[in-house]
Amino acid sequence: MGLIFFILVTIITEIFIWIFVGKLVGSGWYVFFWFVAAFFIGLNLLRRSTTHIMPQMQQMQMTGQMAGDMQSSGKYMVRAIAGFLLMLPGLLTDVIAVLLLIPAVQNVFKNTAMKIMQQRQQAMMNKMMGGMGGGAAGANPFADLMRQMEEMQRGQTGGQQYGRHDSSIIDGEAREVKEEPKRINAPKE
């Protein structure tokens, strides 16, 4: 309900700003042509930004881990948001989009987004653990998984203090599988 109310208020505010600026510059057509130009500028900005973002998103989806250069490509995410806002018809959203293109604002936005993502990830891990951390040794079924994830994060951030990280080592068990001989069944008459 709150989101619908916010969207409705934003649309009404944008219409009033459009009318006010149209009267201020002499014609609403100038504002309309600005919306058309801003749409194509935003579309171009969105396309260029997503070409940098999509490979990292695919890697994150496949591995379940944040790519190392995903943190450095936060500016592309902010530019994609700015491009989307430019595509929306409205002067208020265009002003917000132009503000997002300022490098200092991009850094603040990127750092805030990264903190929020880390907090959500930590909250999700705490929820998955479900209070299993305070028991006897070996009582936590996720302890080994958590240890491996911590080691991978140390390896990603460059904190390889505990030895060399070799990604070619595969941990597991081997067992011999005997293949059943293939049989040819004669057709039944």
PyRosetta script that sets phi, psi and omega in degrees:
from pyrosetta import init, pose_from_sequence

init()
pose = pose_from_sequence("MGLIFFILVTIITEIFIWIFVGKLVGSGWYVFFWFVAAFFIGLNLLRRSTTHIMPQMQQMQMTGQMAGDMQSSGKYMVRAIAGFLLMLPGLLTDVIAVLLLIPAVQNVFKNTAMKIMQQRQQAMMNKMMGGMGGGAAGANPFADLMRQMEEMQRGQTGGQQYGRHDSSIIDGEAREVKEEPKRINAPKE")
pose.set_psi(1, -41.1)
pose.set_omega(1, -179.3)
pose.set_phi(2, -66.7)
pose.set_psi(2, -37.5)
pose.set_omega(2, 179.9)
pose.set_phi(3, -67.5)
pose.set_psi(3, -41.2)
pose.set_omega(3, 178.5)
pose.set_phi(4, -63.7)
pose.set_psi(4, -41.5)
pose.set_omega(4, 177.8)
pose.set_phi(5, -63.3)
pose.set_psi(5, -42.5)
pose.set_omega(5, 178.8)
pose.set_phi(6, -62.2)
pose.set_psi(6, -44.5)
pose.set_omega(6, 179.6)
pose.set_phi(7, -63.8)
pose.set_psi(7, -42.2)
pose.set_omega(7, 178.9)
pose.set_phi(8, -62.7)
pose.set_psi(8, -44.5)
pose.set_omega(8, 178.1)
pose.set_phi(9, -64.4)
pose.set_psi(9, -39.9)
pose.set_omega(9, 178.6)
pose.set_phi(10, -63.3)
pose.set_psi(10, -43.9)
pose.set_omega(10, 180.0)
pose.set_phi(11, -63.2)
pose.set_psi(11, -44.5)
pose.set_omega(11, -179.9)
pose.set_phi(12, -64.6)
pose.set_psi(12, -41.4)
pose.set_omega(12, 177.9)
pose.set_phi(13, -62.7)
pose.set_psi(13, -42.9)
pose.set_omega(13, 178.9)
pose.set_phi(14, -61.7)
pose.set_psi(14, -40.5)
pose.set_omega(14, 179.7)
pose.set_phi(15, -64.6)
pose.set_psi(15, -44.0)
pose.set_omega(15, 179.0)
pose.set_phi(16, -64.8)
pose.set_psi(16, -39.2)
pose.set_omega(16, 177.3)
pose.set_phi(17, -65.1)
pose.set_psi(17, -41.0)
pose.set_omega(17, 178.9)
pose.set_phi(18, -60.0)
pose.set_psi(18, -47.0)
pose.set_omega(18, -179.9)
pose.set_phi(19, -63.0)
pose.set_psi(19, -44.4)
pose.set_omega(19, -178.5)
pose.set_phi(20, -63.2)
pose.set_psi(20, -47.4)
pose.set_omega(20, -179.6)
pose.set_phi(21, -68.5)
pose.set_psi(21, -35.0)
pose.set_omega(21, 176.5)
pose.set_phi(22, -61.1)
pose.set_psi(22, -41.8)
pose.set_omega(22, 176.7)
pose.set_phi(23, -69.3)
pose.set_psi(23, -35.1)
pose.set_omega(23, -177.9)
pose.set_phi(24, -67.4)
pose.set_psi(24, -41.9)
pose.set_omega(24, -178.7)
pose.set_phi(25, -90.7)
pose.set_psi(25, -6.9)
pose.set_omega(25, 174.1)
pose.set_phi(26, 112.1)
pose.set_psi(26, -25.8)
pose.set_omega(26, -178.7)
pose.set_phi(27, -158.2)
pose.set_psi(27, 144.7)
pose.set_omega(27, 176.6)
pose.set_phi(28, -73.1)
pose.set_psi(28, -16.7)
pose.set_omega(28, 179.5)
pose.set_phi(29, -66.2)
pose.set_psi(29, -34.2)
pose.set_omega(29, 177.6)
pose.set_phi(30, -62.1)
pose.set_psi(30, -41.5)
pose.set_omega(30, 178.6)
pose.set_phi(31, -66.8)
pose.set_psi(31, -40.7)
pose.set_omega(31, 178.4)
pose.set_phi(32, -61.8)
pose.set_psi(32, -43.7)
pose.set_omega(32, 179.1)
pose.set_phi(33, -66.6)
pose.set_psi(33, -32.1)
pose.set_omega(33, 174.3)
pose.set_phi(34, -63.8)
pose.set_psi(34, -40.6)
pose.set_omega(34, 179.1)
pose.set_phi(35, -61.7)
pose.set_psi(35, -40.5)
pose.set_omega(35, 179.3)
pose.set_phi(36, -65.1)
pose.set_psi(36, -46.5)
pose.set_omega(36, 179.6)
pose.set_phi(37, -64.1)
pose.set_psi(37, -42.8)
pose.set_omega(37, -179.6)
pose.set_phi(38, -64.3)
pose.set_psi(38, -34.6)
pose.set_omega(38, 177.9)
pose.set_phi(39, -60.2)
pose.set_psi(39, -47.1)
pose.set_omega(39, -177.6)
pose.set_phi(40, -72.4)
pose.set_psi(40, -33.3)
pose.set_omega(40, 174.5)
pose.set_phi(41, -64.8)
pose.set_psi(41, -44.8)
pose.set_omega(41, 179.0)
pose.set_phi(42, -65.0)
pose.set_psi(42, -39.3)
pose.set_omega(42, 178.2)
pose.set_phi(43, -62.3)
pose.set_psi(43, -44.3)
pose.set_omega(43, 179.0)
pose.set_phi(44, -64.3)
pose.set_psi(44, -42.9)
pose.set_omega(44, 179.1)
pose.set_phi(45, -64.2)
pose.set_psi(45, -40.9)
pose.set_omega(45, 179.1)
pose.set_phi(46, -65.2)
pose.set_psi(46, -42.5)
pose.set_omega(46, 179.3)
pose.set_phi(47, -63.7)
pose.set_psi(47, -46.7)
pose.set_omega(47, -178.9)
pose.set_phi(48, -64.6)
pose.set_psi(48, -35.9)
pose.set_omega(48, -178.8)
pose.set_phi(49, -72.1)
pose.set_psi(49, -40.8)
pose.set_omega(49, -176.9)
pose.set_phi(50, -70.7)
pose.set_psi(50, -22.9)
pose.set_omega(50, 176.0)
pose.set_phi(51, -66.5)
pose.set_psi(51, -26.3)
pose.set_omega(51, 176.6)
pose.set_phi(52, -87.2)
pose.set_psi(52, -28.3)
pose.set_omega(52, -173.9)
pose.set_phi(53, -83.6)
pose.set_psi(53, -40.2)
pose.set_omega(53, -170.6)
pose.set_phi(54, -59.5)
pose.set_psi(54, -41.3)
pose.set_omega(54, 178.4)
pose.set_phi(55, -60.7)
pose.set_psi(55, -39.9)
pose.set_omega(55, 178.9)
pose.set_phi(56, -67.6)
pose.set_psi(56, -38.1)
pose.set_omega(56, 179.4)
pose.set_phi(57, -65.1)
pose.set_psi(57, -39.2)
pose.set_omega(57, 178.4)
pose.set_phi(58, -66.0)
pose.set_psi(58, -40.1)
pose.set_omega(58, 178.4)
pose.set_phi(59, -65.7)
pose.set_psi(59, -40.0)
pose.set_omega(59, 179.4)
pose.set_phi(60, -65.5)
pose.set_psi(60, -37.1)
pose.set_omega(60, 179.6)
pose.set_phi(61, -68.6)
pose.set_psi(61, -38.6)
pose.set_omega(61, -177.3)
pose.set_phi(62, -74.5)
pose.set_psi(62, -41.0)
pose.set_omega(62, -174.7)
pose.set_phi(63, -96.4)
pose.set_psi(63, -20.6)
pose.set_omega(63, -176.9)
pose.set_phi(64, 79.2)
pose.set_psi(64, 8.7)
pose.set_omega(64, -179.6)
pose.set_phi(65, -122.3)
pose.set_psi(65, 153.3)
pose.set_omega(65, 177.6)
pose.set_phi(66, -76.6)
pose.set_psi(66, 131.5)
pose.set_omega(66, 179.6)
pose.set_phi(67, -64.8)
pose.set_psi(67, 150.2)
pose.set_omega(67, -179.0)
pose.set_phi(68, -61.7)
pose.set_psi(68, -39.6)
pose.set_omega(68, -180.0)
pose.set_phi(69, -88.8)
pose.set_psi(69, 2.6)
pose.set_omega(69, 175.6)
pose.set_phi(70, -65.9)
pose.set_psi(70, -35.0)
pose.set_omega(70, 178.6)
pose.set_phi(71, -67.1)
pose.set_psi(71, -36.8)
pose.set_omega(71, -179.9)
pose.set_phi(72, -78.2)
pose.set_psi(72, -18.2)
pose.set_omega(72, -180.0)
pose.set_phi(73, -94.7)
pose.set_psi(73, 19.2)
pose.set_omega(73, 176.7)
pose.set_phi(74, -61.6)
pose.set_psi(74, -28.0)
pose.set_omega(74, 178.8)
pose.set_phi(75, -65.5)
pose.set_psi(75, -31.2)
pose.set_omega(75, 178.0)
pose.set_phi(76, -70.4)
pose.set_psi(76, -33.5)
pose.set_omega(76, 176.9)
pose.set_phi(77, -65.9)
pose.set_psi(77, -41.9)
pose.set_omega(77, 178.6)
pose.set_phi(78, -65.3)
pose.set_psi(78, -39.2)
pose.set_omega(78, 177.9)
pose.set_phi(79, -66.0)
pose.set_psi(79, -35.9)
pose.set_omega(79, 177.2)
pose.set_phi(80, -64.8)
pose.set_psi(80, -40.7)
pose.set_omega(80, 177.1)
pose.set_phi(81, -64.2)
pose.set_psi(81, -41.8)
pose.set_omega(81, 178.2)
pose.set_phi(82, -63.1)
pose.set_psi(82, -40.5)
pose.set_omega(82, 177.3)
pose.set_phi(83, -62.9)
pose.set_psi(83, -40.7)
pose.set_omega(83, 177.6)
pose.set_phi(84, -63.6)
pose.set_psi(84, -42.8)
pose.set_omega(84, 179.2)
pose.set_phi(85, -65.2)
pose.set_psi(85, -34.9)
pose.set_omega(85, 176.9)
pose.set_phi(86, -67.2)
pose.set_psi(86, -30.8)
pose.set_omega(86, -179.7)
pose.set_phi(87, -71.4)
pose.set_psi(87, -24.7)
pose.set_omega(87, 178.3)
pose.set_phi(88, -74.1)
pose.set_psi(88, 134.9)
pose.set_omega(88, 179.9)
pose.set_phi(89, -75.3)
pose.set_psi(89, 111.6)
pose.set_omega(89, 178.3)
pose.set_phi(90, 168.0)
pose.set_psi(90, 142.5)
pose.set_omega(90, -179.2)
pose.set_phi(91, -78.0)
pose.set_psi(91, -33.6)
pose.set_omega(91, 179.0)
pose.set_phi(92, -64.5)
pose.set_psi(92, -44.7)
pose.set_omega(92, 178.2)
pose.set_phi(93, -66.9)
pose.set_psi(93, -32.2)
pose.set_omega(93, 177.3)
pose.set_phi(94, -67.8)
pose.set_psi(94, -39.1)
pose.set_omega(94, 178.1)
pose.set_phi(95, -65.1)
pose.set_psi(95, -42.4)
pose.set_omega(95, 178.4)
pose.set_phi(96, -63.6)
pose.set_psi(96, -40.4)
pose.set_omega(96, 179.3)
pose.set_phi(97, -63.7)
pose.set_psi(97, -42.8)
pose.set_omega(97, 179.6)
pose.set_phi(98, -65.6)
pose.set_psi(98, -37.7)
pose.set_omega(98, 176.4)
pose.set_phi(99, -63.3)
pose.set_psi(99, -36.6)
pose.set_omega(99, 178.9)
pose.set_phi(100, -68.9)
pose.set_psi(100, -17.7)
pose.set_omega(100, 179.1)
pose.set_phi(101, -83.8)
pose.set_psi(101, -7.7)
pose.set_omega(101, 176.7)
pose.set_phi(102, -76.3)
pose.set_psi(102, 128.7)
pose.set_omega(102, -174.8)
pose.set_phi(103, -56.7)
pose.set_psi(103, -38.6)
pose.set_omega(103, 179.8)
pose.set_phi(104, -64.6)
pose.set_psi(104, -39.6)
pose.set_omega(104, 178.4)
pose.set_phi(105, -68.9)
pose.set_psi(105, -35.8)
pose.set_omega(105, 177.1)
pose.set_phi(106, -61.6)
pose.set_psi(106, -42.9)
pose.set_omega(106, -179.6)
pose.set_phi(107, -64.1)
pose.set_psi(107, -43.3)
pose.set_omega(107, 178.8)
pose.set_phi(108, -63.0)
pose.set_psi(108, -45.6)
pose.set_omega(108, -179.7)
pose.set_phi(109, -62.4)
pose.set_psi(109, -44.4)
pose.set_omega(109, -178.5)
pose.set_phi(110, -64.1)
pose.set_psi(110, -45.3)
pose.set_omega(110, -179.5)
pose.set_phi(111, -64.7)
pose.set_psi(111, -41.0)
pose.set_omega(111, 178.3)
pose.set_phi(112, -64.1)
pose.set_psi(112, -43.0)
pose.set_omega(112, 179.8)
pose.set_phi(113, -64.0)
pose.set_psi(113, -39.7)
pose.set_omega(113, 179.6)
pose.set_phi(114, -66.2)
pose.set_psi(114, -39.9)
pose.set_omega(114, 177.6)
pose.set_phi(115, -63.6)
pose.set_psi(115, -42.1)
pose.set_omega(115, 179.8)
pose.set_phi(116, -63.9)
pose.set_psi(116, -42.6)
pose.set_omega(116, 179.3)
pose.set_phi(117, -63.5)
pose.set_psi(117, -40.7)
pose.set_omega(117, 179.5)
pose.set_phi(118, -66.3)
pose.set_psi(118, -39.9)
pose.set_omega(118, 178.1)
pose.set_phi(119, -64.5)
pose.set_psi(119, -41.4)
pose.set_omega(119, 178.7)
pose.set_phi(120, -66.5)
pose.set_psi(120, -38.5)
pose.set_omega(120, 178.6)
pose.set_phi(121, -64.7)
pose.set_psi(121, -42.3)
pose.set_omega(121, 178.8)
pose.set_phi(122, -64.7)
pose.set_psi(122, -41.1)
pose.set_omega(122, 178.6)
pose.set_phi(123, -63.8)
pose.set_psi(123, -38.6)
pose.set_omega(123, 178.8)
pose.set_phi(124, -65.6)
pose.set_psi(124, -41.6)
pose.set_omega(124, 179.1)
pose.set_phi(125, -66.0)
pose.set_psi(125, -40.2)
pose.set_omega(125, 177.4)
pose.set_phi(126, -63.1)
pose.set_psi(126, -38.7)
pose.set_omega(126, 178.6)
pose.set_phi(127, -66.9)
pose.set_psi(127, -39.8)
pose.set_omega(127, 178.1)
pose.set_phi(128, -64.4)
pose.set_psi(128, -37.8)
pose.set_omega(128, -178.7)
pose.set_phi(129, -70.5)
pose.set_psi(129, -33.5)
pose.set_omega(129, 173.0)
pose.set_phi(130, 58.7)
pose.set_psi(130, 37.2)
pose.set_omega(130, 177.3)
pose.set_phi(131, 78.6)
pose.set_psi(131, 22.4)
pose.set_omega(131, -178.3)
pose.set_phi(132, -88.3)
pose.set_psi(132, -1.5)
pose.set_omega(132, -173.3)
pose.set_phi(133, -74.9)
pose.set_psi(133, -22.4)
pose.set_omega(133, -172.3)
pose.set_phi(134, -98.8)
pose.set_psi(134, 24.0)
pose.set_omega(134, -176.5)
pose.set_phi(135, -99.1)
pose.set_psi(135, -168.2)
pose.set_omega(135, 178.3)
pose.set_phi(136, -71.4)
pose.set_psi(136, 162.9)
pose.set_omega(136, -179.2)
pose.set_phi(137, -62.8)
pose.set_psi(137, 133.6)
pose.set_omega(137, -179.8)
pose.set_phi(138, 87.4)
pose.set_psi(138, -5.4)
pose.set_omega(138, -179.7)
pose.set_phi(139, -77.0)
pose.set_psi(139, -20.9)
pose.set_omega(139, -177.6)
pose.set_phi(140, -88.4)
pose.set_psi(140, 113.4)
pose.set_omega(140, -179.2)
pose.set_phi(141, -71.1)
pose.set_psi(141, -15.5)
pose.set_omega(141, -178.7)
pose.set_phi(142, -99.8)
pose.set_psi(142, 5.4)
pose.set_omega(142, -174.8)
pose.set_phi(143, -61.0)
pose.set_psi(143, -44.3)
pose.set_omega(143, -179.4)
pose.set_phi(144, -65.5)
pose.set_psi(144, -41.1)
pose.set_omega(144, 178.3)
pose.set_phi(145, -63.5)
pose.set_psi(145, -43.0)
pose.set_omega(145, 179.2)
pose.set_phi(146, -63.9)
pose.set_psi(146, -39.7)
pose.set_omega(146, 178.9)
pose.set_phi(147, -63.3)
pose.set_psi(147, -43.0)
pose.set_omega(147, 179.2)
pose.set_phi(148, -64.4)
pose.set_psi(148, -40.5)
pose.set_omega(148, 179.3)
pose.set_phi(149, -65.5)
pose.set_psi(149, -39.8)
pose.set_omega(149, 177.7)
pose.set_phi(150, -63.9)
pose.set_psi(150, -40.0)
pose.set_omega(150, 178.2)
pose.set_phi(151, -64.8)
pose.set_psi(151, -39.7)
pose.set_omega(151, 178.6)
pose.set_phi(152, -66.4)
pose.set_psi(152, -39.1)
pose.set_omega(152, 178.1)
pose.set_phi(153, -66.1)
pose.set_psi(153, -39.5)
pose.set_omega(153, 176.3)
pose.set_phi(154, -62.0)
pose.set_psi(154, -38.6)
pose.set_omega(154, 178.8)
pose.set_phi(155, -67.6)
pose.set_psi(155, -35.2)
pose.set_omega(155, 179.7)
pose.set_phi(156, -70.5)
pose.set_psi(156, -40.0)
pose.set_omega(156, -175.0)
pose.set_phi(157, -83.5)
pose.set_psi(157, -0.7)
pose.set_omega(157, 177.6)
pose.set_phi(158, 88.8)
pose.set_psi(158, 2.6)
pose.set_omega(158, -179.0)
pose.set_phi(159, -88.4)
pose.set_psi(159, 56.3)
pose.set_omega(159, -177.7)
pose.set_phi(160, -85.3)
pose.set_psi(160, 71.2)
pose.set_omega(160, -176.7)
pose.set_phi(161, -86.3)
pose.set_psi(161, -20.2)
pose.set_omega(161, -171.3)
pose.set_phi(162, -103.0)
pose.set_psi(162, 29.6)
pose.set_omega(162, 177.6)
pose.set_phi(163, 115.7)
pose.set_psi(163, 177.6)
pose.set_omega(163, -177.0)
pose.set_phi(164, -79.9)
pose.set_psi(164, 135.2)
pose.set_omega(164, 179.3)
pose.set_phi(165, -94.7)
pose.set_psi(165, 113.5)
pose.set_omega(165, -179.1)
pose.set_phi(166, -111.9)
pose.set_psi(166, 115.5)
pose.set_omega(166, -177.0)
pose.set_phi(167, -81.7)
pose.set_psi(167, -2.5)
pose.set_omega(167, 179.9)
pose.set_phi(168, -89.5)
pose.set_psi(168, -2.5)
pose.set_omega(168, 179.2)
pose.set_phi(169, -88.7)
pose.set_psi(169, 128.4)
pose.set_omega(169, 179.7)
pose.set_phi(170, -116.0)
pose.set_psi(170, 124.5)
pose.set_omega(170, -179.2)
pose.set_phi(171, -94.9)
pose.set_psi(171, 132.1)
pose.set_omega(171, 179.2)
pose.set_phi(172, 175.1)
pose.set_psi(172, -173.1)
pose.set_omega(172, 179.4)
pose.set_phi(173, -116.6)
pose.set_psi(173, 148.6)
pose.set_omega(173, 178.5)
pose.set_phi(174, -116.7)
pose.set_psi(174, 142.7)
pose.set_omega(174, 174.5)
pose.set_phi(175, -144.8)
pose.set_psi(175, 151.6)
pose.set_omega(175, -177.2)
pose.set_phi(176, -84.6)
pose.set_psi(176, 132.7)
pose.set_omega(176, 178.9)
pose.set_phi(177, -114.6)
pose.set_psi(177, 123.3)
pose.set_omega(177, 178.8)
pose.set_phi(178, -93.8)
pose.set_psi(178, 128.6)
pose.set_omega(178, -178.7)
pose.set_phi(179, -84.4)
pose.set_psi(179, 135.3)
pose.set_omega(179, 177.6)
pose.set_phi(180, -74.8)
pose.set_psi(180, 141.5)
pose.set_omega(180, 179.5)
pose.set_phi(181, -67.7)
pose.set_psi(181, 144.0)
pose.set_omega(181, 179.7)
pose.set_phi(182, -76.4)
pose.set_psi(182, 139.3)
pose.set_omega(182, -178.2)
pose.set_phi(183, -117.9)
pose.set_psi(183, 141.7)
pose.set_omega(183, 176.4)
pose.set_phi(184, -102.2)
pose.set_psi(184, 121.1)
pose.set_omega(184, 179.0)
pose.set_phi(185, -92.1)
pose.set_psi(185, 130.7)
pose.set_omega(185, 179.3)
pose.set_phi(186, -77.8)
pose.set_psi(186, 140.7)
pose.set_omega(186, 178.8)
pose.set_phi(187, -64.7)
pose.set_psi(187, 139.9)
pose.set_omega(187, 179.6)
pose.set_phi(188, -83.8)
pose.set_psi(188, 139.9)
pose.set_omega(188, -178.5)
pose.set_phi(189, -99.8)
pose.dump_pdb("model.pdb")
